[in-house]
Amino acid sequence: MPIVDIHTHVYPPSFMALLRSRTSVPYVREFPDNPSAGSRLVILPAEDTASNSRGRPVGPEYYDIKEKIAFMDIHKIDISVISLANPWLDFLPSKQAAETARRVNDDVERMCGEYPGRLYAFGTLPLSAPATDVEEEIERLGTLKHMRGVIMGTSGLGSGLDDPALDPVYEALEKTGQLVFLHPHYGLPNSVYGPRASNYGHVLPLALGFPLETTIAVTRMLLSGVFDRVPKLKVLLAHSGGTLPFLAGRIESCVAHDAHLKKEGKMANHRSVWSVLKENIYLDAVIYSHVALKAAIDTSGSDGIMFGTDHPFFPPLEEGEKEWLSFRTNYQAITTALGEDQKQADMVLGGNAMKILGLAG
Ligand code: 5CU
């Protein structure tokens, strides 16, 4: 059974050029006051500080597709489904968005074509453009050979994923059979990390801000009835659904005990959190622990979980380490969670992705 990595990012050359042309987040640049830091990629608002934690070093592993293939070869990954990394095109002025989306998606499609059978992709959407442009790009992505869905963040058209104006976008995705790979970027407001946050590197926004952002975004979708209105929409959640597998019962219980919702009759016919998690939601296995992975498997079923690495993020900190710790931890979480059941482990490592995403092999 092939090993398939469905959570693996790239900034294609056209996107790198865009990042290099900018001076506010997101951007890539060198800092004359700190030449030894080299080129830095600054994407998260919380990391745009003058300290050593300003962004991260950025090398060819972020944009050179040969580096992706080298990483795959070292880790015996047969197929990768690559996606543009955050913050996608969220920051673009409306007028630039549609054309940039086409350019970036064509760049990614070309990269996939260079390695037949090894690379597929999730496209990116011009979400700051009018919804009709977004729908047009969804239609176009459906015609590209290697595209298998779209990656997007939690801001939607500007006011979140529970915005009814997104319904035509969800319907276009449902109609063309493309899934949404939902990925966090914005985290939580910096104030929750407190006045000493810069002492703690990137730990708080990445370990907690990201998963909570995903949890809140999907819960808003559930509460607003997206999955009732677009019942066949499929969503793949990054980082094993944030904290959803752990909190699903609490969310369901809060709905059942909410007098306001009951009075308004809003949730009377709504599908339960558990049913949406089983029928509409896939989870990646990028959670670094068999404990959390078991909760993900219990929630969405082992046939809905797919292996990922988050490459090129979380590289080894020591020079000369060939196998990445982040790869090994996620791989071992699968084999530990599924114990002796090699067949199920193989499915999570690749078989599920082959089936769900229709990969040719
Ligand atoms: O390390 C990080 O900041 C990130 C990020 O921004 N996006 C991602 O997918 N993983 C890690």
Residues whose N, C-alpha, C, O or C-beta is under 5 A from the ligand:
A	BS01	5CU	N86 F313
